[in-house]
């Protein structure tokens, strides 16, 4: 976190990520953590278990996130590459918003990095009867 200050206003902590669409140029400087096989995460805030979270998620080539349901709003901004779910392919520069109660699985054939902002954790539906998708 950084702190902004000026002579007329108090300093407040903030998080800033510059040049997000050039994320690949600085990808190795990000402290990634394991999320799932082939998928890494860097959380800005939140723990992914309770309450809201904002994170970068990096999909390696052919990486997948299994079927999951959104228990709150989720915003996905693709910063590099592309990913695919039951609604089709979303490419770099695309924002997709998933409403509470929606579900999908995700695959990135060539790899991608997304900014994910969600109000509540997802619920993984592995092994449950839902619409099939090869992800």
N, CA, C and O atoms as a GROMACS GRO file, in nm:
protein
  540
    1UNK      N    1   0.084  -0.117   0.000
    1UNK     CA    2   0.000   0.000   0.000
    1UNK      C    3   0.088   0.123   0.000
    1UNK      O    4   0.198   0.125   0.055
    2UNK      N    5   0.038   0.225  -0.062
    2UNK     CA    6   0.106   0.353  -0.065
    2UNK      C    7   0.024   0.453   0.013
    2UNK      O    8  -0.093   0.429   0.043
    3UNK      N    9   0.084   0.564   0.046
    3UNK     CA   10   0.010   0.669   0.112
    3UNK      C   11   0.019   0.795   0.030
    3UNK      O   12   0.127   0.836  -0.012
    4UNK      N   13  -0.097   0.855   0.006
    4UNK     CA   14  -0.102   0.981  -0.066
    4UNK      C   15  -0.117   1.093   0.036
    4UNK      O   16  -0.188   1.078   0.135
    5UNK      N   17  -0.052   1.203   0.010
    5UNK     CA   18  -0.069   1.315   0.102
    5UNK      C   19  -0.053   1.445   0.025
    5UNK      O   20   0.016   1.452  -0.077
    6UNK      N   21  -0.118   1.546   0.076
    6UNK     CA   22  -0.102   1.680   0.024
    6UNK      C   23  -0.116   1.775   0.142
    6UNK      O   24  -0.163   1.734   0.248
    7UNK      N   25  -0.075   1.898   0.126
    7UNK     CA   26  -0.081   1.991   0.239
    7UNK      C   27  -0.225   2.017   0.287
    7UNK      O   28  -0.244   2.057   0.401
    8UNK      N   29  -0.324   1.994   0.203
    8UNK     CA   30  -0.461   2.028   0.240
    8UNK      C   31  -0.547   1.908   0.276
    8UNK      O   32  -0.660   1.926   0.322
    9UNK      N   33  -0.498   1.789   0.257
    9UNK     CA   34  -0.581   1.673   0.287
    9UNK      C   35  -0.500   1.568   0.364
    9UNK      O   36  -0.379   1.557   0.348
   10UNK      N   37  -0.570   1.490   0.448
   10UNK     CA   38  -0.500   1.386   0.523
   10UNK      C   39  -0.457   1.272   0.429
   10UNK      O   40  -0.516   1.253   0.322
   11UNK      N   41  -0.356   1.199   0.470
   11UNK     CA   42  -0.309   1.084   0.392
   11UNK      C   43  -0.398   0.964   0.420
   11UNK      O   44  -0.431   0.936   0.535
   12UNK      N   45  -0.436   0.894   0.315
   12UNK     CA   46  -0.514   0.772   0.327
   12UNK      C   47  -0.441   0.662   0.253
   12UNK      O   48  -0.387   0.686   0.145
   13UNK      N   49  -0.439   0.542   0.309
   13UNK     CA   50  -0.374   0.431   0.237
   13UNK      C   51  -0.453   0.398   0.111
   13UNK      O   52  -0.576   0.412   0.107
   14UNK      N   53  -0.384   0.353   0.009
   14UNK     CA   54  -0.448   0.312  -0.115
   14UNK      C   55  -0.364   0.206  -0.183
   14UNK      O   56  -0.246   0.188  -0.152
   15UNK      N   57  -0.426   0.137  -0.275
   15UNK     CA   58  -0.357   0.037  -0.357
   15UNK      C   59  -0.360   0.087  -0.499
   15UNK      O   60  -0.465   0.130  -0.548
   16UNK      N   61  -0.248   0.081  -0.566
   16UNK     CA   62  -0.240   0.132  -0.703
   16UNK      C   63  -0.158   0.036  -0.789
   16UNK      O   64  -0.049  -0.005  -0.752
   17UNK      N   65  -0.213   0.003  -0.902
   17UNK     CA   66  -0.144  -0.080  -1.000
   17UNK      C   67  -0.141  -0.002  -1.130
   17UNK      O   68  -0.245   0.019  -1.192
   18UNK      N   69  -0.024   0.042  -1.169
   18UNK     CA   70  -0.010   0.126  -1.288
   18UNK      C   71   0.005   0.041  -1.414
   18UNK      O   72   0.055  -0.071  -1.410
   19UNK      N   73  -0.039   0.096  -1.524
   19UNK     CA   74  -0.025   0.036  -1.657
   19UNK      C   75  -0.071  -0.109  -1.660
   19UNK      O   76   0.003  -0.198  -1.700
   20UNK      N   77  -0.195  -0.131  -1.616
   20UNK     CA   78  -0.248  -0.267  -1.602
   20UNK      C   79  -0.252  -0.344  -1.734
   20UNK      O   80  -0.242  -0.466  -1.734
   21UNK      N   81  -0.266  -0.274  -1.846
   21UNK     CA   82  -0.272  -0.346  -1.973
   21UNK      C   83  -0.132  -0.381  -2.025
   21UNK      O   84  -0.119  -0.442  -2.131
   22UNK      N   85  -0.030  -0.342  -1.950
   22UNK     CA   86   0.108  -0.382  -1.980
   22UNK      C   87   0.157  -0.479  -1.873
   22UNK      O   88   0.276  -0.487  -1.845
   23UNK      N   89   0.064  -0.552  -1.814
   23UNK     CA   90   0.093  -0.639  -1.700
   23UNK      C   91   0.202  -0.742  -1.731
   23UNK      O   92   0.279  -0.778  -1.642
   24UNK      N   93   0.208  -0.790  -1.853
   24UNK     CA   94   0.308  -0.892  -1.887
   24UNK      C   95   0.451  -0.841  -1.876
   24UNK      O   96   0.543  -0.919  -1.852
   25UNK      N   97   0.470  -0.709  -1.893
   25UNK     CA   98   0.604  -0.652  -1.882
   25UNK      C   99   0.659  -0.662  -1.740
   25UNK      O  100   0.780  -0.665  -1.721
   26UNK      N  101   0.570  -0.666  -1.641
   26UNK     CA  102   0.612  -0.670  -1.501
   26UNK      C  103   0.560  -0.793  -1.428
   26UNK      O  104   0.557  -0.796  -1.305
   27UNK      N  105   0.519  -0.893  -1.502
   27UNK     CA  106   0.458  -1.013  -1.444
   27UNK      C  107   0.546  -1.079  -1.338
   27UNK      O  108   0.496  -1.126  -1.236
   28UNK      N  109   0.676  -1.083  -1.361
   28UNK     CA  110   0.766  -1.151  -1.269
   28UNK      C  111   0.790  -1.074  -1.139
   28UNK      O  112   0.841  -1.130  -1.042
   29UNK      N  113   0.754  -0.946  -1.136
   29UNK     CA  114   0.771  -0.865  -1.016
   29UNK      C  115   0.654  -0.882  -0.919
   29UNK      O  116   0.661  -0.833  -0.806
   30UNK      N  117   0.549  -0.950  -0.961
   30UNK     CA  118   0.431  -0.968  -0.877
   30UNK      C  119   0.452  -1.092  -0.789
   30UNK      O  120   0.492  -1.197  -0.839
   31UNK      N  121   0.426  -1.081  -0.660
   31UNK     CA  122   0.443  -1.196  -0.569
   31UNK      C  123   0.324  -1.294  -0.578
   31UNK      O  124   0.235  -1.292  -0.493
   32UNK      N  125   0.324  -1.376  -0.680
   32UNK     CA  126   0.216  -1.472  -0.704
   32UNK      C  127   0.216  -1.581  -0.598
   32UNK      O  128   0.320  -1.618  -0.544
   33UNK      N  129   0.096  -1.633  -0.570
   33UNK     CA  130   0.081  -1.746  -0.480
   33UNK      C  131   0.001  -1.855  -0.552
   33UNK      O  132  -0.080  -1.825  -0.640
   34UNK      N  133   0.025  -1.977  -0.515
   34UNK     CA  134  -0.048  -2.090  -0.574
   34UNK      C  135  -0.197  -2.078  -0.542
   34UNK      O  136  -0.234  -2.049  -0.428
   35UNK      N  137  -0.282  -2.102  -0.643
   35UNK     CA  138  -0.427  -2.105  -0.623
   35UNK      C  139  -0.483  -2.242  -0.658
   35UNK      O  140  -0.553  -2.304  -0.578
   36UNK      N  141  -0.453  -2.289  -0.778
   36UNK     CA  142  -0.488  -2.422  -0.827
   36UNK      C  143  -0.380  -2.461  -0.927
   36UNK      O  144  -0.299  -2.378  -0.966
   37UNK      N  145  -0.379  -2.587  -0.967
   37UNK     CA  146  -0.280  -2.627  -1.067
   37UNK      C  147  -0.289  -2.538  -1.190
   37UNK      O  148  -0.394  -2.529  -1.253
   38UNK      N  149  -0.178  -2.472  -1.222
   38UNK     CA  150  -0.173  -2.386  -1.340
   38UNK      C  151  -0.232  -2.247  -1.320
   38UNK      O  152  -0.235  -2.168  -1.414
   39UNK      N  153  -0.278  -2.218  -1.199
   39UNK     CA  154  -0.342  -2.088  -1.171
   39UNK      C  155  -0.278  -2.028  -1.046
   39UNK      O  156  -0.273  -2.091  -0.941
   40UNK      N  157  -0.230  -1.904  -1.060
   40UNK     CA  158  -0.168  -1.831  -0.950
   40UNK      C  159  -0.254  -1.710  -0.915
   40UNK      O  160  -0.333  -1.664  -0.997
   41UNK      N  161  -0.237  -1.660  -0.794
   41UNK     CA  162  -0.317  -1.545  -0.749
   41UNK      C  163  -0.229  -1.447  -0.673
   41UNK      O  164  -0.134  -1.486  -0.605
   42UNK      N  165  -0.264  -1.319  -0.684
   42UNK     CA  166  -0.204  -1.214  -0.603
   42UNK      C  167  -0.320  -1.129  -0.550
   42UNK      O  168  -0.382  -1.055  -0.626
   43UNK      N  169  -0.347  -1.142  -0.421
   43UNK     CA  170  -0.459  -1.069  -0.361
   43UNK      C  171  -0.416  -0.929  -0.319
   43UNK      O  172  -0.312  -0.911  -0.254
   44UNK      N  173  -0.497  -0.829  -0.356
   44UNK     CA  174  -0.475  -0.692  -0.309
   44UNK      C  175  -0.539  -0.674  -0.172
   44UNK      O  176  -0.481  -0.610  -0.083
   45UNK      N  177  -0.658  -0.731  -0.155
   45UNK     CA  178  -0.724  -0.730  -0.025
   45UNK      C  179  -0.820  -0.848  -0.021
   45UNK      O  180  -0.857  -0.904  -0.125
   46UNK      N  181  -0.860  -0.885   0.098
   46UNK     CA  182  -0.949  -0.999   0.117
   46UNK      C  183  -0.871  -1.128   0.121
   46UNK      O  184  -0.757  -1.136   0.075
   47UNK      N  185  -0.935  -1.230   0.177
   47UNK     CA  186  -0.870  -1.360   0.190
   47UNK      C  187  -0.930  -1.465   0.097
   47UNK      O  188  -0.883  -1.578   0.094
   48UNK      N  189  -1.035  -1.428   0.021
   48UNK     CA  190  -1.098  -1.523  -0.069
   48UNK      C  191  -1.191  -1.621   0.000
   48UNK      O  192  -1.251  -1.706  -0.064
   49UNK      N  193  -1.202  -1.608   0.133
   49UNK     CA  194  -1.286  -1.700   0.211
   49UNK      C  195  -1.405  -1.625   0.271
   49UNK      O  196  -1.516  -1.677   0.278
   50UNK      N  197  -1.379  -1.503   0.315
   50UNK     CA  198  -1.485  -1.422   0.374
   50UNK      C  199  -1.482  -1.284   0.310
   50UNK      O  200  -1.375  -1.230   0.284
   51UNK      N  201  -1.597  -1.228   0.286
   51UNK     CA  202  -1.607  -1.090   0.238
   51UNK      C  203  -1.549  -1.065   0.101
   51UNK      O  204  -1.518  -1.158   0.028
   52UNK      N  205  -1.535  -0.937   0.066
   52UNK     CA  206  -1.490  -0.899  -0.068
   52UNK      C  207  -1.341  -0.925  -0.088
   52UNK      O  208  -1.263  -0.930   0.007
   53UNK      N  209  -1.304  -0.940  -0.214
   53UNK     CA  210  -1.165  -0.964  -0.253
   53UNK      C  211  -1.138  -0.896  -0.387
   53UNK      O  212  -1.225  -0.890  -0.474
   54UNK      N  213  -1.017  -0.845  -0.402
   54UNK     CA  214  -0.966  -0.799  -0.531
   54UNK      C  215  -0.833  -0.868  -0.552
   54UNK      O  216  -0.748  -0.869  -0.462
   55UNK      N  217  -0.814  -0.927  -0.670
   55UNK     CA  218  -0.692  -1.005  -0.694
   55UNK      C  219  -0.659  -1.010  -0.842
   55UNK      O  220  -0.746  -1.000  -0.928
   56UNK      N  221  -0.530  -1.026  -0.869
   56UNK     CA  222  -0.487  -1.065  -1.003
   56UNK      C  223  -0.485  -1.217  -1.006
   56UNK      O  224  -0.440  -1.281  -0.910
   57UNK      N  225  -0.534  -1.275  -1.113
   57UNK     CA  226  -0.531  -1.421  -1.129
   57UNK      C  227  -0.460  -1.450  -1.260
   57UNK      O  228  -0.497  -1.398  -1.366
   58UNK      N  229  -0.358  -1.534  -1.253
   58UNK     CA  230  -0.279  -1.571  -1.371
   58UNK      C  231  -0.308  -1.716  -1.406
   58UNK      O  232  -0.286  -1.807  -1.327
   59UNK      N  233  -0.358  -1.736  -1.527
   59UNK     CA  234  -0.382  -1.869  -1.582
   59UNK      C  235  -0.264  -1.904  -1.672
   59UNK      O  236  -0.232  -1.830  -1.765
   60UNK      N  237  -0.198  -2.015  -1.644
   60UNK     CA  238  -0.095  -2.065  -1.734
   60UNK      C  239  -0.164  -2.129  -1.855
   60UNK      O  240  -0.286  -2.147  -1.854
   61UNK      N  241  -0.089  -2.163  -1.956
   61UNK     CA  242  -0.145  -2.226  -2.076
   61UNK      C  243  -0.226  -2.350  -2.039
   61UNK      O  244  -0.178  -2.437  -1.966
   62UNK      N  245  -0.350  -2.357  -2.089
   62UNK     CA  246  -0.444  -2.468  -2.067
   62UNK      C  247  -0.494  -2.479  -1.922
   62UNK      O  248  -0.553  -2.581  -1.886
   63UNK      N  249  -0.471  -2.378  -1.840
   63UNK     CA  250  -0.515  -2.383  -1.700
   63UNK      C  251  -0.667  -2.369  -1.691
   63UNK      O  252  -0.731  -2.308  -1.777
   64UNK      N  253  -0.722  -2.428  -1.586
   64UNK     CA  254  -0.866  -2.432  -1.567
   64UNK      C  255  -0.904  -2.402  -1.423
   64UNK      O  256  -0.831  -2.433  -1.329
   65UNK      N  257  -1.021  -2.341  -1.409
   65UNK     CA  258  -1.085  -2.328  -1.278
   65UNK      C  259  -1.218  -2.402  -1.291
   65UNK      O  260  -1.296  -2.372  -1.380
   66UNK      N  261  -1.243  -2.498  -1.202
   66UNK     CA  262  -1.362  -2.582  -1.217
   66UNK      C  263  -1.493  -2.505  -1.192
   66UNK      O  264  -1.493  -2.389  -1.150
   67UNK      N  265  -1.602  -2.574  -1.219
   67UNK     CA  266  -1.735  -2.516  -1.203
   67UNK      C  267  -1.750  -2.456  -1.064
   67UNK      O  268  -1.721  -2.519  -0.962
   68UNK      N  269  -1.797  -2.331  -1.063
   68UNK     CA  270  -1.822  -2.262  -0.937
   68UNK      C  271  -1.940  -2.168  -0.951
   68UNK      O  272  -1.971  -2.122  -1.061
   69UNK      N  273  -2.005  -2.141  -0.839
   69UNK     CA  274  -2.120  -2.051  -0.836
   69UNK      C  275  -2.080  -1.921  -0.766
   69UNK      O  276  -2.006  -1.922  -0.668
   70UNK      N  277  -2.130  -1.812  -0.820
   70UNK     CA  278  -2.104  -1.681  -0.760
   70UNK      C  279  -2.207  -1.653  -0.652
   70UNK      O  280  -2.327  -1.648  -0.679
   71UNK      N  281  -2.159  -1.634  -0.528
   71UNK     CA  282  -2.250  -1.605  -0.417
   71UNK      C  283  -2.272  -1.455  -0.402
   71UNK      O  284  -2.355  -1.411  -0.323
   72UNK      N  285  -2.197  -1.377  -0.478
   72UNK     CA  286  -2.210  -1.232  -0.484
   72UNK      C  287  -2.166  -1.186  -0.622
   72UNK      O  288  -2.132  -1.269  -0.707
   73UNK      N  289  -2.165  -1.058  -0.644
   73UNK     CA  290  -2.121  -1.004  -0.774
   73UNK      C  291  -1.973  -1.032  -0.796
   73UNK      O  292  -1.893  -1.028  -0.703
   74UNK      N  293  -1.937  -1.060  -0.922
   74UNK     CA  294  -1.797  -1.078  -0.960
   74UNK      C  295  -1.772  -0.996  -1.086
   74UNK      O  296  -1.850  -1.000  -1.181
   75UNK      N  297  -1.661  -0.924  -1.086
   75UNK     CA  298  -1.618  -0.846  -1.202
   75UNK      C  299  -1.484  -0.903  -1.248
   75UNK      O  300  -1.391  -0.914  -1.169
   76UNK      N  301  -1.475  -0.939  -1.375
   76UNK     CA  302  -1.352  -0.991  -1.433
   76UNK      C  303  -1.309  -0.898  -1.546
   76UNK      O  304  -1.384  -0.878  -1.642
   77UNK      N  305  -1.190  -0.842  -1.534
   77UNK     CA  306  -1.132  -0.760  -1.640
   77UNK      C  307  -1.010  -0.835  -1.692
   77UNK      O  308  -0.913  -0.854  -1.618
   78UNK      N  309  -1.014  -0.876  -1.817
   78UNK     CA  310  -0.901  -0.949  -1.876
   78UNK      C  311  -0.794  -0.847  -1.915
   78UNK      O  312  -0.818  -0.759  -1.997
   79UNK      N  313  -0.676  -0.861  -1.854
   79UNK     CA  314  -0.566  -0.769  -1.877
   79UNK      C  315  -0.474  -0.815  -1.989
   79UNK      O  316  -0.418  -0.732  -2.061
   80UNK      N  317  -0.458  -0.945  -2.003
   80UNK     CA  318  -0.375  -1.000  -2.111
   80UNK      C  319  -0.428  -1.139  -2.145
   80UNK      O  320  -0.483  -1.208  -2.059
   81UNK      N  321  -0.413  -1.179  -2.270
   81UNK     CA  322  -0.457  -1.310  -2.314
   81UNK      C  323  -0.608  -1.318  -2.326
   81UNK      O  324  -0.675  -1.218  -2.351
   82UNK      N  325  -0.661  -1.438  -2.306
   82UNK     CA  326  -0.806  -1.459  -2.314
   82UNK      C  327  -0.844  -1.580  -2.231
   82UNK      O  328  -0.761  -1.665  -2.198
   83UNK      N  329  -0.972  -1.586  -2.197
   83UNK     CA  330  -1.026  -1.702  -2.128
   83UNK      C  331  -1.163  -1.733  -2.183
   83UNK      O  332  -1.227  -1.650  -2.247
   84UNK      N  333  -1.208  -1.857  -2.157
   84UNK     CA  334  -1.334  -1.905  -2.214
   84UNK      C  335  -1.416  -1.970  -2.104
   84UNK      O  336  -1.364  -2.039  -2.016
   85UNK      N  337  -1.547  -1.945  -2.112
   85UNK     CA  338  -1.642  -2.014  -2.025
   85UNK      C  339  -1.766  -2.047  -2.107
   85UNK      O  340  -1.762  -2.041  -2.230
   86UNK      N  341  -1.875  -2.081  -2.041
   86UNK     CA  342  -1.997  -2.121  -2.110
   86UNK      C  343  -2.057  -2.008  -2.193
   86UNK      O  344  -2.139  -2.035  -2.281
   87UNK      N  345  -2.020  -1.885  -2.167
   87UNK     CA  346  -2.071  -1.771  -2.242
   87UNK      C  347  -1.981  -1.731  -2.358
   87UNK      O  348  -2.015  -1.638  -2.432
   88UNK      N  349  -1.869  -1.798  -2.377
   88UNK     CA  350  -1.780  -1.766  -2.488
   88UNK      C  351  -1.644  -1.718  -2.441
   88UNK      O  352  -1.607  -1.733  -2.325
   89UNK      N  353  -1.571  -1.660  -2.535
   89UNK     CA  354  -1.434  -1.614  -2.511
   89UNK      C  355  -1.436  -1.466  -2.476
   89UNK      O  356  -1.507  -1.387  -2.538
   90UNK      N  357  -1.355  -1.429  -2.375
   90UNK     CA  358  -1.334  -1.288  -2.347
   90UNK      C  359  -1.184  -1.260  -2.359
   90UNK      O  360  -1.100  -1.332  -2.305
   91UNK      N  361  -1.154  -1.154  -2.431
   91UNK     CA  362  -1.017  -1.117  -2.464
   91UNK      C  363  -0.970  -0.999  -2.380
   91UNK      O  364  -1.049  -0.935  -2.310
   92UNK      N  365  -0.840  -0.970  -2.389
   92UNK     CA  366  -0.781  -0.857  -2.317
   92UNK      C  367  -0.862  -0.730  -2.345
   92UNK      O  368  -0.898  -0.702  -2.459
   93UNK      N  369  -0.888  -0.656  -2.239
   93UNK     CA  370  -0.965  -0.533  -2.251
   93UNK      C  371  -1.113  -0.551  -2.227
   93UNK      O  372  -1.188  -0.454  -2.227
   94UNK      N  373  -1.157  -0.675  -2.206
   94UNK     CA  374  -1.299  -0.703  -2.186
   94UNK      C  375  -1.331  -0.714  -2.038
   94UNK      O  376  -1.258  -0.778  -1.962
   95UNK      N  377  -1.440  -0.651  -1.998
   95UNK     CA  378  -1.493  -0.661  -1.863
   95UNK      C  379  -1.618  -0.747  -1.869
   95UNK      O  380  -1.709  -0.720  -1.948
   96UNK      N  381  -1.624  -0.849  -1.785
   96UNK     CA  382  -1.745  -0.932  -1.775
   96UNK      C  383  -1.787  -0.930  -1.628
   96UNK      O  384  -1.705  -0.946  -1.538
   97UNK      N  385  -1.918  -0.912  -1.606
   97UNK     CA  386  -1.973  -0.908  -1.472
   97UNK      C  387  -2.068  -1.026  -1.456
   97UNK      O  388  -2.159  -1.046  -1.537
   98UNK      N  389  -2.045  -1.105  -1.352
   98UNK     CA  390  -2.130  -1.220  -1.320
   98UNK      C  391  -2.217  -1.185  -1.200
   98UNK      O  392  -2.168  -1.138  -1.097
   99UNK      N  393  -2.346  -1.209  -1.213
   99UNK     CA  394  -2.441  -1.179  -1.106
   99UNK      C  395  -2.442  -1.291  -1.003
   99UNK      O  396  -2.402  -1.404  -1.033
  100UNK      N  397  -2.488  -1.262  -0.882
  100UNK     CA  398  -2.503  -1.367  -0.782
  100UNK      C  399  -2.594  -1.478  -0.834
  100UNK      O  400  -2.694  -1.452  -0.900
  101UNK      N  401  -2.557  -1.603  -0.803
  101UNK     CA  402  -2.635  -1.718  -0.845
  101UNK      C  403  -2.594  -1.775  -0.980
  101UNK      O  404  -2.640  -1.884  -1.016
  102UNK      N  405  -2.508  -1.706  -1.055
  102UNK     CA  406  -2.461  -1.760  -1.182
  102UNK      C  407  -2.344  -1.854  -1.156
  102UNK      O  408  -2.278  -1.846  -1.052
  103UNK      N  409  -2.319  -1.942  -1.250
  103UNK     CA  410  -2.207  -2.035  -1.234
  103UNK      C  411  -2.144  -2.064  -1.369
  103UNK      O  412  -2.207  -2.052  -1.474
  104UNK      N  413  -2.017  -2.103  -1.364
  104UNK     CA  414  -1.941  -2.137  -1.484
  104UNK      C  415  -1.810  -2.203  -1.444
  104UNK      O  416  -1.772  -2.204  -1.327
  105UNK      N  417  -1.741  -2.256  -1.544
  105UNK     CA  418  -1.603  -2.301  -1.529
  105UNK      C  419  -1.523  -2.221  -1.632
  105UNK      O  420  -1.579  -2.170  -1.729
  106UNK      N  421  -1.393  -2.210  -1.610
  106UNK     CA  422  -1.311  -2.123  -1.692
  106UNK      C  423  -1.187  -2.198  -1.739
  106UNK      O  424  -1.127  -2.275  -1.663
  107UNK      N  425  -1.148  -2.176  -1.864
  107UNK     CA  426  -1.024  -2.229  -1.918
  107UNK      C  427  -0.955  -2.119  -1.999
  107UNK      O  428  -1.021  -2.035  -2.059
  108UNK      N  429  -0.823  -2.120  -1.999
  108UNK     CA  430  -0.746  -2.029  -2.082
  108UNK      C  431  -0.649  -2.112  -2.163
  108UNK      O  432  -0.547  -2.158  -2.112
  109UNK      N  433  -0.681  -2.129  -2.290
  109UNK     CA  434  -0.597  -2.213  -2.376
  109UNK      C  435  -0.455  -2.160  -2.388
  109UNK      O  436  -0.359  -2.237  -2.382
  110UNK      N  437  -0.438  -2.028  -2.406
  110UNK     CA  438  -0.306  -1.970  -2.426
  110UNK      C  439  -0.250  -1.903  -2.301
  110UNK      O  440  -0.135  -1.860  -2.300
  111UNK      N  441  -0.330  -1.895  -2.195
  111UNK     CA  442  -0.290  -1.826  -2.073
  111UNK      C  443  -0.345  -1.684  -2.070
  111UNK      O  444  -0.371  -1.625  -2.175
  112UNK      N  445  -0.362  -1.631  -1.951
  112UNK     CA  446  -0.412  -1.494  -1.937
  112UNK      C  447  -0.387  -1.445  -1.795
  112UNK      O  448  -0.356  -1.523  -1.705
  113UNK      N  449  -0.403  -1.314  -1.777
  113UNK     CA  450  -0.403  -1.252  -1.646
  113UNK      C  451  -0.529  -1.168  -1.638
  113UNK      O  452  -0.558  -1.090  -1.729
  114UNK      N  453  -0.604  -1.184  -1.529
  114UNK     CA  454  -0.728  -1.108  -1.510
  114UNK      C  455  -0.724  -1.037  -1.376
  114UNK      O  456  -0.656  -1.080  -1.283
  115UNK      N  457  -0.798  -0.928  -1.370
  115UNK     CA  458  -0.826  -0.861  -1.244
  115UNK      C  459  -0.964  -0.908  -1.203
  115UNK      O  460  -1.061  -0.887  -1.275
  116UNK      N  461  -0.973  -0.972  -1.087
  116UNK     CA  462  -1.100  -1.023  -1.037
  116UNK      C  463  -1.137  -0.945  -0.911
  116UNK      O  464  -1.058  -0.934  -0.818
  117UNK      N  465  -1.259  -0.892  -0.910
  117UNK     CA  466  -1.310  -0.821  -0.793
  117UNK      C  467  -1.445  -0.884  -0.760
  117UNK      O  468  -1.537  -0.882  -0.842
  118UNK      N  469  -1.455  -0.941  -0.641
  118UNK     CA  470  -1.582  -1.005  -0.606
  118UNK      C  471  -1.620  -0.973  -0.463
  118UNK      O  472  -1.535  -0.959  -0.376
  119UNK      N  473  -1.753  -0.962  -0.442
  119UNK     CA  474  -1.802  -0.922  -0.310
  119UNK      C  475  -1.808  -1.035  -0.210
  119UNK      O  476  -1.799  -1.012  -0.090
  120UNK      N  477  -1.824  -1.158  -0.260
  120UNK     CA  478  -1.829  -1.275  -0.173
  120UNK      C  479  -1.754  -1.389  -0.240
  120UNK      O  480  -1.743  -1.391  -0.362
  121UNK      N  481  -1.703  -1.484  -0.163
  121UNK     CA  482  -1.630  -1.597  -0.221
  121UNK      C  483  -1.721  -1.681  -0.311
  121UNK      O  484  -1.843  -1.683  -0.294
  122UNK      N  485  -1.660  -1.750  -0.407
  122UNK     CA  486  -1.736  -1.842  -0.492
  122UNK      C  487  -1.752  -1.975  -0.419
  122UNK      O  488  -1.678  -2.005  -0.324
  123UNK      N  489  -1.849  -2.052  -0.464
  123UNK     CA  490  -1.873  -2.186  -0.408
  123UNK      C  491  -1.842  -2.286  -0.519
  123UNK      O  492  -1.911  -2.290  -0.621
  124UNK      N  493  -1.738  -2.367  -0.498
  124UNK     CA  494  -1.702  -2.464  -0.601
  124UNK      C  495  -1.805  -2.577  -0.604
  124UNK      O  496  -1.849  -2.625  -0.499
  125UNK      N  497  -1.841  -2.619  -0.724
  125UNK     CA  498  -1.948  -2.718  -0.745
  125UNK      C  499  -1.894  -2.849  -0.801
  125UNK      O  500  -1.967  -2.923  -0.866
  126UNK      N  501  -1.769  -2.878  -0.777
  126UNK     CA  502  -1.707  -3.000  -0.828
  126UNK      C  503  -1.789  -3.122  -0.788
  126UNK      O  504  -1.826  -3.137  -0.671
  127UNK      N  505  -1.818  -3.208  -0.884
  127UNK     CA  506  -1.889  -3.331  -0.857
  127UNK      C  507  -2.040  -3.316  -0.847
  127UNK      O  508  -2.110  -3.412  -0.817
  128UNK      N  509  -2.090  -3.195  -0.870
  128UNK     CA  510  -2.235  -3.175  -0.865
  128UNK      C  511  -2.292  -3.173  -1.005
  128UNK      O  512  -2.221  -3.144  -1.101
  129UNK      N  513  -2.420  -3.202  -1.016
  129UNK     CA  514  -2.488  -3.203  -1.146
  129UNK      C  515  -2.520  -3.062  -1.189
  129UNK      O  516  -2.614  -3.000  -1.139
  130UNK      N  517  -2.441  -3.011  -1.282
  130UNK     CA  518  -2.466  -2.878  -1.341
  130UNK      C  519  -2.443  -2.892  -1.490
  130UNK      O  520  -2.395  -2.995  -1.537
  131UNK      N  521  -2.477  -2.788  -1.566
  131UNK     CA  522  -2.454  -2.793  -1.710
  131UNK      C  523  -2.308  -2.825  -1.737
  131UNK      O  524  -2.219  -2.767  -1.674
  132UNK      N  525  -2.281  -2.914  -1.826
  132UNK     CA  526  -2.143  -2.956  -1.851
  132UNK      C  527  -2.070  -2.860  -1.942
  132UNK      O  528  -2.131  -2.793  -2.026
  133UNK      N  529  -1.940  -2.852  -1.924
  133UNK     CA  530  -1.851  -2.770  -2.005
  133UNK      C  531  -1.712  -2.829  -1.986
  133UNK      O  532  -1.673  -2.861  -1.874
  134UNK      N  533  -1.641  -2.843  -2.093
  134UNK     CA  534  -1.511  -2.911  -2.086
  134UNK      C  535  -1.403  -2.821  -2.030
  134UNK      O  536  -1.302  -2.796  -2.096
  135UNK      N  537  -1.422  -2.772  -1.911
  135UNK     CA  538  -1.318  -2.692  -1.847
  135UNK      C  539  -1.288  -2.752  -1.719
  135UNK      O  540  -1.203  -2.702  -1.645
   0.00000   0.00000   0.00000
